[in-house]
Amino acid sequence: MTRSKKIFAGLAAVFMIALLYTSYDISTRTTFPGSKPQLKERLEKQYLKKDSITKDSAGLNP
């Protein structure tokens, strides 16, 4: 094997290792989209608002 082929093989191996490490790192920091509740459900839990129709604007209860 010539010197240029050895250099190419070494760089290819380093590139593959870096690519695998980056893929693993990204996958551990993110969650599967199907594991989260849908946006509507999350917003309802977070911003659960009571119905304001029961209050009269003049302060009188119906």
mmCIF file of the N, C-alpha and C atoms, coordinates in Angstrom:
data_MODEL
# 
_entry.id   MODEL 
# 
loop_
_atom_site.group_PDB 
_atom_site.id 
_atom_site.type_symbol 
_atom_site.label_atom_id 
_atom_site.label_alt_id 
_atom_site.label_comp_id 
_atom_site.label_asym_id 
_atom_site.label_entity_id 
_atom_site.label_seq_id 
_atom_site.pdbx_PDB_ins_code 
_atom_site.Cartn_x 
_atom_site.Cartn_y 
_atom_site.Cartn_z 
_atom_site.occupancy 
_atom_site.B_iso_or_equiv 
_atom_site.pdbx_formal_charge 
_atom_site.auth_seq_id 
_atom_site.auth_comp_id 
_atom_site.auth_asym_id 
_atom_site.auth_atom_id 
_atom_site.pdbx_PDB_model_num 
ATOM 1   N N  . MET A 1 1  ? 0.853   -1.168 0.000  1.00 0.00 ? 1  MET A N  1 
ATOM 2   C CA . MET A 1 1  ? 0.000   0.000  0.000  1.00 0.00 ? 1  MET A CA 1 
ATOM 3   C C  . MET A 1 1  ? 0.902   1.235  0.000  1.00 0.00 ? 1  MET A C  1 
ATOM 4   N N  . THR A 1 2  ? 0.583   2.164  -0.872 1.00 0.00 ? 2  THR A N  1 
ATOM 5   C CA . THR A 1 2  ? 1.411   3.362  -0.952 1.00 0.00 ? 2  THR A CA 1 
ATOM 6   C C  . THR A 1 2  ? 1.103   4.302  0.202  1.00 0.00 ? 2  THR A C  1 
ATOM 7   N N  . ARG A 1 3  ? 1.976   5.269  0.346  1.00 0.00 ? 3  ARG A N  1 
ATOM 8   C CA . ARG A 1 3  ? 1.829   6.213  1.464  1.00 0.00 ? 3  ARG A CA 1 
ATOM 9   C C  . ARG A 1 3  ? 0.534   7.007  1.347  1.00 0.00 ? 3  ARG A C  1 
ATOM 10  N N  . SER A 1 4  ? 0.161   7.433  0.166  1.00 0.00 ? 4  SER A N  1 
ATOM 11  C CA . SER A 1 4  ? -1.053  8.232  -0.008 1.00 0.00 ? 4  SER A CA 1 
ATOM 12  C C  . SER A 1 4  ? -2.309  7.422  0.320  1.00 0.00 ? 4  SER A C  1 
ATOM 13  N N  . LYS A 1 5  ? -2.283  6.138  0.036  1.00 0.00 ? 5  LYS A N  1 
ATOM 14  C CA . LYS A 1 5  ? -3.421  5.281  0.377  1.00 0.00 ? 5  LYS A CA 1 
ATOM 15  C C  . LYS A 1 5  ? -3.540  5.103  1.887  1.00 0.00 ? 5  LYS A C  1 
ATOM 16  N N  . LYS A 1 6  ? -2.391  4.995  2.580  1.00 0.00 ? 6  LYS A N  1 
ATOM 17  C CA . LYS A 1 6  ? -2.401  4.882  4.035  1.00 0.00 ? 6  LYS A CA 1 
ATOM 18  C C  . LYS A 1 6  ? -2.953  6.161  4.670  1.00 0.00 ? 6  LYS A C  1 
ATOM 19  N N  . ILE A 1 7  ? -2.543  7.297  4.155  1.00 0.00 ? 7  ILE A N  1 
ATOM 20  C CA . ILE A 1 7  ? -3.041  8.580  4.668  1.00 0.00 ? 7  ILE A CA 1 
ATOM 21  C C  . ILE A 1 7  ? -4.544  8.676  4.441  1.00 0.00 ? 7  ILE A C  1 
ATOM 22  N N  . PHE A 1 8  ? -4.977  8.289  3.252  1.00 0.00 ? 8  PHE A N  1 
ATOM 23  C CA . PHE A 1 8  ? -6.418  8.336  2.950  1.00 0.00 ? 8  PHE A CA 1 
ATOM 24  C C  . PHE A 1 8  ? -7.197  7.398  3.869  1.00 0.00 ? 8  PHE A C  1 
ATOM 25  N N  . ALA A 1 9  ? -6.710  6.206  4.102  1.00 0.00 ? 9  ALA A N  1 
ATOM 26  C CA . ALA A 1 9  ? -7.388  5.243  4.970  1.00 0.00 ? 9  ALA A CA 1 
ATOM 27  C C  . ALA A 1 9  ? -7.434  5.759  6.407  1.00 0.00 ? 9  ALA A C  1 
ATOM 28  N N  . GLY A 1 10 ? -6.360  6.375  6.862  1.00 0.00 ? 10 GLY A N  1 
ATOM 29  C CA . GLY A 1 10 ? -6.329  6.940  8.208  1.00 0.00 ? 10 GLY A CA 1 
ATOM 30  C C  . GLY A 1 10 ? -7.321  8.089  8.354  1.00 0.00 ? 10 GLY A C  1 
ATOM 31  N N  . LEU A 1 11 ? -7.359  8.976  7.400  1.00 0.00 ? 11 LEU A N  1 
ATOM 32  C CA . LEU A 1 11 ? -8.312  10.098 7.445  1.00 0.00 ? 11 LEU A CA 1 
ATOM 33  C C  . LEU A 1 11 ? -9.758  9.604  7.346  1.00 0.00 ? 11 LEU A C  1 
ATOM 34  N N  . ALA A 1 12 ? -9.986  8.585  6.539  1.00 0.00 ? 12 ALA A N  1 
ATOM 35  C CA . ALA A 1 12 ? -11.335 8.024  6.427  1.00 0.00 ? 12 ALA A CA 1 
ATOM 36  C C  . ALA A 1 12 ? -11.770 7.403  7.747  1.00 0.00 ? 12 ALA A C  1 
ATOM 37  N N  . ALA A 1 13 ? -10.848 6.723  8.428  1.00 0.00 ? 13 ALA A N  1 
ATOM 38  C CA . ALA A 1 13 ? -11.173 6.118  9.720  1.00 0.00 ? 13 ALA A CA 1 
ATOM 39  C C  . ALA A 1 13 ? -11.469 7.192  10.769 1.00 0.00 ? 13 ALA A C  1 
ATOM 40  N N  . VAL A 1 14 ? -10.666 8.247  10.796 1.00 0.00 ? 14 VAL A N  1 
ATOM 41  C CA . VAL A 1 14 ? -10.900 9.345  11.740 1.00 0.00 ? 14 VAL A CA 1 
ATOM 42  C C  . VAL A 1 14 ? -12.238 10.009 11.449 1.00 0.00 ? 14 VAL A C  1 
ATOM 43  N N  . PHE A 1 15 ? -12.555 10.205 10.183 1.00 0.00 ? 15 PHE A N  1 
ATOM 44  C CA . PHE A 1 15 ? -13.828 10.812 9.800  1.00 0.00 ? 15 PHE A CA 1 
ATOM 45  C C  . PHE A 1 15 ? -15.001 9.945  10.241 1.00 0.00 ? 15 PHE A C  1 
ATOM 46  N N  . MET A 1 16 ? -14.917 8.650  10.040 1.00 0.00 ? 16 MET A N  1 
ATOM 47  C CA . MET A 1 16 ? -16.002 7.745  10.435 1.00 0.00 ? 16 MET A CA 1 
ATOM 48  C C  . MET A 1 16 ? -16.182 7.734  11.951 1.00 0.00 ? 16 MET A C  1 
ATOM 49  N N  . ILE A 1 17 ? -15.093 7.741  12.697 1.00 0.00 ? 17 ILE A N  1 
ATOM 50  C CA . ILE A 1 17 ? -15.189 7.771  14.156 1.00 0.00 ? 17 ILE A CA 1 
ATOM 51  C C  . ILE A 1 17 ? -15.834 9.074  14.616 1.00 0.00 ? 17 ILE A C  1 
ATOM 52  N N  . ALA A 1 18 ? -15.433 10.188 14.021 1.00 0.00 ? 18 ALA A N  1 
ATOM 53  C CA . ALA A 1 18 ? -16.024 11.484 14.375 1.00 0.00 ? 18 ALA A CA 1 
ATOM 54  C C  . ALA A 1 18 ? -17.503 11.516 14.025 1.00 0.00 ? 18 ALA A C  1 
ATOM 55  N N  . LEU A 1 19 ? -17.866 10.949 12.899 1.00 0.00 ? 19 LEU A N  1 
ATOM 56  C CA . LEU A 1 19 ? -19.263 10.910 12.480 1.00 0.00 ? 19 LEU A CA 1 
ATOM 57  C C  . LEU A 1 19 ? -20.098 10.052 13.428 1.00 0.00 ? 19 LEU A C  1 
ATOM 58  N N  . LEU A 1 20 ? -19.594 8.905  13.820 1.00 0.00 ? 20 LEU A N  1 
ATOM 59  C CA . LEU A 1 20 ? -20.311 8.040  14.753 1.00 0.00 ? 20 LEU A CA 1 
ATOM 60  C C  . LEU A 1 20 ? -20.454 8.701  16.122 1.00 0.00 ? 20 LEU A C  1 
ATOM 61  N N  . TYR A 1 21 ? -19.401 9.355  16.602 1.00 0.00 ? 21 TYR A N  1 
ATOM 62  C CA . TYR A 1 21 ? -19.470 10.045 17.891 1.00 0.00 ? 21 TYR A CA 1 
ATOM 63  C C  . TYR A 1 21 ? -20.495 11.178 17.857 1.00 0.00 ? 21 TYR A C  1 
ATOM 64  N N  . THR A 1 22 ? -20.497 11.954 16.796 1.00 0.00 ? 22 THR A N  1 
ATOM 65  C CA . THR A 1 22 ? -21.455 13.053 16.670 1.00 0.00 ? 22 THR A CA 1 
ATOM 66  C C  . THR A 1 22 ? -22.883 12.532 16.600 1.00 0.00 ? 22 THR A C  1 
ATOM 67  N N  . SER A 1 23 ? -23.103 11.467 15.868 1.00 0.00 ? 23 SER A N  1 
ATOM 68  C CA . SER A 1 23 ? -24.440 10.875 15.779 1.00 0.00 ? 23 SER A CA 1 
ATOM 69  C C  . SER A 1 23 ? -24.916 10.381 17.136 1.00 0.00 ? 23 SER A C  1 
ATOM 70  N N  . TYR A 1 24 ? -24.036 9.731  17.878 1.00 0.00 ? 24 TYR A N  1 
ATOM 71  C CA . TYR A 1 24 ? -24.387 9.242  19.207 1.00 0.00 ? 24 TYR A CA 1 
ATOM 72  C C  . TYR A 1 24 ? -24.698 10.405 20.148 1.00 0.00 ? 24 TYR A C  1 
ATOM 73  N N  . ASP A 1 25 ? -23.893 11.452 20.097 1.00 0.00 ? 25 ASP A N  1 
ATOM 74  C CA . ASP A 1 25 ? -24.083 12.609 20.967 1.00 0.00 ? 25 ASP A CA 1 
ATOM 75  C C  . ASP A 1 25 ? -25.416 13.294 20.684 1.00 0.00 ? 25 ASP A C  1 
ATOM 76  N N  . ILE A 1 26 ? -25.755 13.471 19.426 1.00 0.00 ? 26 ILE A N  1 
ATOM 77  C CA . ILE A 1 26 ? -27.025 14.109 19.056 1.00 0.00 ? 26 ILE A CA 1 
ATOM 78  C C  . ILE A 1 26 ? -28.198 13.234 19.482 1.00 0.00 ? 26 ILE A C  1 
ATOM 79  N N  . SER A 1 27 ? -28.074 11.932 19.303 1.00 0.00 ? 27 SER A N  1 
ATOM 80  C CA . SER A 1 27 ? -29.189 11.037 19.643 1.00 0.00 ? 27 SER A CA 1 
ATOM 81  C C  . SER A 1 27 ? -29.438 10.976 21.140 1.00 0.00 ? 27 SER A C  1 
ATOM 82  N N  . THR A 1 28 ? -28.430 11.172 21.965 1.00 0.00 ? 28 THR A N  1 
ATOM 83  C CA . THR A 1 28 ? -28.645 11.146 23.410 1.00 0.00 ? 28 THR A CA 1 
ATOM 84  C C  . THR A 1 28 ? -29.247 12.450 23.919 1.00 0.00 ? 28 THR A C  1 
ATOM 85  N N  . ARG A 1 29 ? -29.120 13.526 23.185 1.00 0.00 ? 29 ARG A N  1 
ATOM 86  C CA . ARG A 1 29 ? -29.636 14.821 23.628 1.00 0.00 ? 29 ARG A CA 1 
ATOM 87  C C  . ARG A 1 29 ? -31.060 15.097 23.155 1.00 0.00 ? 29 ARG A C  1 
ATOM 88  N N  . THR A 1 30 ? -31.571 14.297 22.272 1.00 0.00 ? 30 THR A N  1 
ATOM 89  C CA . THR A 1 30 ? -32.911 14.518 21.744 1.00 0.00 ? 30 THR A CA 1 
ATOM 90  C C  . THR A 1 30 ? -33.839 13.381 22.155 1.00 0.00 ? 30 THR A C  1 
ATOM 91  N N  . THR A 1 31 ? -35.150 13.638 22.049 1.00 0.00 ? 31 THR A N  1 
ATOM 92  C CA . THR A 1 31 ? -36.134 12.605 22.354 1.00 0.00 ? 31 THR A CA 1 
ATOM 93  C C  . THR A 1 31 ? -36.889 12.234 21.091 1.00 0.00 ? 31 THR A C  1 
ATOM 94  N N  . PHE A 1 32 ? -37.431 11.049 21.094 1.00 0.00 ? 32 PHE A N  1 
ATOM 95  C CA . PHE A 1 32 ? -38.229 10.585 19.968 1.00 0.00 ? 32 PHE A CA 1 
ATOM 96  C C  . PHE A 1 32 ? -39.511 11.413 19.898 1.00 0.00 ? 32 PHE A C  1 
ATOM 97  N N  . PRO A 1 33 ? -39.875 11.949 18.735 1.00 0.00 ? 33 PRO A N  1 
ATOM 98  C CA . PRO A 1 33 ? -41.064 12.804 18.643 1.00 0.00 ? 33 PRO A CA 1 
ATOM 99  C C  . PRO A 1 33 ? -42.354 12.122 19.084 1.00 0.00 ? 33 PRO A C  1 
ATOM 100 N N  . GLY A 1 34 ? -42.451 10.827 18.939 1.00 0.00 ? 34 GLY A N  1 
ATOM 101 C CA . GLY A 1 34 ? -43.661 10.117 19.333 1.00 0.00 ? 34 GLY A CA 1 
ATOM 102 C C  . GLY A 1 34 ? -43.812 9.963  20.835 1.00 0.00 ? 34 GLY A C  1 
ATOM 103 N N  . SER A 1 35 ? -42.742 10.216 21.591 1.00 0.00 ? 35 SER A N  1 
ATOM 104 C CA . SER A 1 35 ? -42.820 10.044 23.032 1.00 0.00 ? 35 SER A CA 1 
ATOM 105 C C  . SER A 1 35 ? -43.391 11.271 23.738 1.00 0.00 ? 35 SER A C  1 
ATOM 106 N N  . LYS A 1 36 ? -43.449 12.399 23.046 1.00 0.00 ? 36 LYS A N  1 
ATOM 107 C CA . LYS A 1 36 ? -44.000 13.614 23.647 1.00 0.00 ? 36 LYS A CA 1 
ATOM 108 C C  . LYS A 1 36 ? -45.499 13.685 23.385 1.00 0.00 ? 36 LYS A C  1 
ATOM 109 N N  . PRO A 1 37 ? -46.257 14.252 24.319 1.00 0.00 ? 37 PRO A N  1 
ATOM 110 C CA . PRO A 1 37 ? -47.669 14.489 24.015 1.00 0.00 ? 37 PRO A CA 1 
ATOM 111 C C  . PRO A 1 37 ? -47.789 15.561 22.939 1.00 0.00 ? 37 PRO A C  1 
ATOM 112 N N  . GLN A 1 38 ? -48.894 15.580 22.273 1.00 0.00 ? 38 GLN A N  1 
ATOM 113 C CA . GLN A 1 38 ? -49.073 16.532 21.201 1.00 0.00 ? 38 GLN A CA 1 
ATOM 114 C C  . GLN A 1 38 ? -49.109 17.956 21.736 1.00 0.00 ? 38 GLN A C  1 
ATOM 115 N N  . LEU A 1 39 ? -48.860 18.919 20.866 1.00 0.00 ? 39 LEU A N  1 
ATOM 116 C CA . LEU A 1 39 ? -48.754 20.317 21.266 1.00 0.00 ? 39 LEU A CA 1 
ATOM 117 C C  . LEU A 1 39 ? -50.035 20.810 21.932 1.00 0.00 ? 39 LEU A C  1 
ATOM 118 N N  . LYS A 1 40 ? -51.178 20.445 21.392 1.00 0.00 ? 40 LYS A N  1 
ATOM 119 C CA . LYS A 1 40 ? -52.447 20.901 21.953 1.00 0.00 ? 40 LYS A CA 1 
ATOM 120 C C  . LYS A 1 40 ? -52.614 20.419 23.394 1.00 0.00 ? 40 LYS A C  1 
ATOM 121 N N  . GLU A 1 41 ? -52.268 19.157 23.641 1.00 0.00 ? 41 GLU A N  1 
ATOM 122 C CA . GLU A 1 41 ? -52.383 18.595 24.991 1.00 0.00 ? 41 GLU A CA 1 
ATOM 123 C C  . GLU A 1 41 ? -51.413 19.276 25.950 1.00 0.00 ? 41 GLU A C  1 
ATOM 124 N N  . ARG A 1 42 ? -50.201 19.559 25.487 1.00 0.00 ? 42 ARG A N  1 
ATOM 125 C CA . ARG A 1 42 ? -49.220 20.227 26.348 1.00 0.00 ? 42 ARG A CA 1 
ATOM 126 C C  . ARG A 1 42 ? -49.671 21.636 26.691 1.00 0.00 ? 42 ARG A C  1 
ATOM 127 N N  . LEU A 1 43 ? -50.220 22.344 25.725 1.00 0.00 ? 43 LEU A N  1 
ATOM 128 C CA . LEU A 1 43 ? -50.668 23.707 25.979 1.00 0.00 ? 43 LEU A CA 1 
ATOM 129 C C  . LEU A 1 43 ? -51.868 23.734 26.911 1.00 0.00 ? 43 LEU A C  1 
ATOM 130 N N  . GLU A 1 44 ? -52.755 22.771 26.781 1.00 0.00 ? 44 GLU A N  1 
ATOM 131 C CA . GLU A 1 44 ? -53.909 22.719 27.674 1.00 0.00 ? 44 GLU A CA 1 
ATOM 132 C C  . GLU A 1 44 ? -53.471 22.473 29.116 1.00 0.00 ? 44 GLU A C  1 
ATOM 133 N N  . LYS A 1 45 ? -52.496 21.618 29.313 1.00 0.00 ? 45 LYS A N  1 
ATOM 134 C CA . LYS A 1 45 ? -51.998 21.363 30.666 1.00 0.00 ? 45 LYS A CA 1 
ATOM 135 C C  . LYS A 1 45 ? -51.293 22.591 31.227 1.00 0.00 ? 45 LYS A C  1 
ATOM 136 N N  . GLN A 1 46 ? -50.515 23.231 30.380 1.00 0.00 ? 46 GLN A N  1 
ATOM 137 C CA . GLN A 1 46 ? -49.698 24.342 30.839 1.00 0.00 ? 46 GLN A CA 1 
ATOM 138 C C  . GLN A 1 46 ? -50.523 25.593 31.094 1.00 0.00 ? 46 GLN A C  1 
ATOM 139 N N  . TYR A 1 47 ? -51.478 25.857 30.260 1.00 0.00 ? 47 TYR A N  1 
ATOM 140 C CA . TYR A 1 47 ? -52.262 27.084 30.351 1.00 0.00 ? 47 TYR A CA 1 
ATOM 141 C C  . TYR A 1 47 ? -53.741 26.771 30.530 1.00 0.00 ? 47 TYR A C  1 
ATOM 142 N N  . LEU A 1 48 ? -54.046 25.959 31.516 1.00 0.00 ? 48 LEU A N  1 
ATOM 143 C CA . LEU A 1 48 ? -55.425 25.580 31.778 1.00 0.00 ? 48 LEU A CA 1 
ATOM 144 C C  . LEU A 1 48 ? -56.170 26.812 32.268 1.00 0.00 ? 48 LEU A C  1 
ATOM 145 N N  . LYS A 1 49 ? -57.087 27.278 31.461 1.00 0.00 ? 49 LYS A N  1 
ATOM 146 C CA . LYS A 1 49 ? -57.828 28.487 31.804 1.00 0.00 ? 49 LYS A CA 1 
ATOM 147 C C  . LYS A 1 49 ? -59.248 28.111 32.204 1.00 0.00 ? 49 LYS A C  1 
ATOM 148 N N  . LYS A 1 50 ? -59.755 28.824 33.186 1.00 0.00 ? 50 LYS A N  1 
ATOM 149 C CA . LYS A 1 50 ? -61.131 28.611 33.588 1.00 0.00 ? 50 LYS A CA 1 
ATOM 150 C C  . LYS A 1 50 ? -62.036 29.428 32.683 1.00 0.00 ? 50 LYS A C  1 
ATOM 151 N N  . ASP A 1 51 ? -63.236 28.976 32.560 1.00 0.00 ? 51 ASP A N  1 
ATOM 152 C CA . ASP A 1 51 ? -64.189 29.658 31.708 1.00 0.00 ? 51 ASP A CA 1 
ATOM 153 C C  . ASP A 1 51 ? -64.589 30.987 32.342 1.00 0.00 ? 51 ASP A C  1 
ATOM 154 N N  . SER A 1 52 ? -64.487 32.074 31.591 1.00 0.00 ? 52 SER A N  1 
ATOM 155 C CA . SER A 1 52 ? -64.786 33.395 32.129 1.00 0.00 ? 52 SER A CA 1 
ATOM 156 C C  . SER A 1 52 ? -66.245 33.797 31.882 1.00 0.00 ? 52 SER A C  1 
ATOM 157 N N  . ILE A 1 53 ? -67.039 32.924 31.279 1.00 0.00 ? 53 ILE A N  1 
ATOM 158 C CA . ILE A 1 53 ? -68.437 33.249 30.987 1.00 0.00 ? 53 ILE A CA 1 
ATOM 159 C C  . ILE A 1 53 ? -69.239 33.344 32.272 1.00 0.00 ? 53 ILE A C  1 
ATOM 160 N N  . THR A 1 54 ? -68.852 32.592 33.305 1.00 0.00 ? 54 THR A N  1 
ATOM 161 C CA . THR A 1 54 ? -69.632 32.594 34.540 1.00 0.00 ? 54 THR A CA 1 
ATOM 162 C C  . THR A 1 54 ? -69.563 33.925 35.279 1.00 0.00 ? 54 THR A C  1 
ATOM 163 N N  . LYS A 1 55 ? -68.569 34.743 34.954 1.00 0.00 ? 55 LYS A N  1 
ATOM 164 C CA . LYS A 1 55 ? -68.450 36.058 35.600 1.00 0.00 ? 55 LYS A CA 1 
ATOM 165 C C  . LYS A 1 55 ? -69.129 37.111 34.737 1.00 0.00 ? 55 LYS A C  1 
ATOM 166 N N  . ASP A 1 56 ? -69.898 37.945 35.352 1.00 0.00 ? 56 ASP A N  1 
ATOM 167 C CA . ASP A 1 56 ? -70.554 39.032 34.659 1.00 0.00 ? 56 ASP A CA 1 
ATOM 168 C C  . ASP A 1 56 ? -69.596 40.232 34.651 1.00 0.00 ? 56 ASP A C  1 
ATOM 169 N N  . SER A 1 57 ? -69.637 41.023 33.584 1.00 0.00 ? 57 SER A N  1 
ATOM 170 C CA . SER A 1 57 ? -68.733 42.161 33.497 1.00 0.00 ? 57 SER A CA 1 
ATOM 171 C C  . SER A 1 57 ? -69.068 43.224 34.538 1.00 0.00 ? 57 SER A C  1 
ATOM 172 N N  . ALA A 1 58 ? -70.302 43.267 35.015 1.00 0.00 ? 58 ALA A N  1 
ATOM 173 C CA . ALA A 1 58 ? -70.689 44.235 36.036 1.00 0.00 ? 58 ALA A CA 1 
ATOM 174 C C  . ALA A 1 58 ? -70.428 43.699 37.445 1.00 0.00 ? 58 ALA A C  1 
ATOM 175 N N  . GLY A 1 59 ? -69.936 42.479 37.556 1.00 0.00 ? 59 GLY A N  1 
ATOM 176 C CA . GLY A 1 59 ? -69.635 41.912 38.854 1.00 0.00 ? 59 GLY A CA 1 
ATOM 177 C C  . GLY A 1 59 ? -70.775 41.107 39.428 1.00 0.00 ? 59 GLY A C  1 
ATOM 178 N N  . LEU A 1 60 ? -71.867 40.958 38.694 1.00 0.00 ? 60 LEU A N  1 
ATOM 179 C CA . LEU A 1 60 ? -73.014 40.198 39.183 1.00 0.00 ? 60 LEU A CA 1 
ATOM 180 C C  . LEU A 1 60 ? -72.917 38.763 38.690 1.00 0.00 ? 60 LEU A C  1 
ATOM 181 N N  . ASN A 1 61 ? -73.159 37.814 39.552 1.00 0.00 ? 61 ASN A N  1 
ATOM 182 C CA . ASN A 1 61 ? -73.159 36.401 39.157 1.00 0.00 ? 61 ASN A CA 1 
ATOM 183 C C  . ASN A 1 61 ? -74.538 36.030 38.634 1.00 0.00 ? 61 ASN A C  1 
ATOM 184 N N  . PRO A 1 62 ? -74.615 35.238 37.616 1.00 0.00 ? 62 PRO A N  1 
ATOM 185 C CA . PRO A 1 62 ? -75.951 34.858 37.068 1.00 0.00 ? 62 PRO A CA 1 
ATOM 186 C C  . PRO A 1 62 ? -76.724 33.948 37.975 1.00 0.00 ? 62 PRO A C  1 
# 
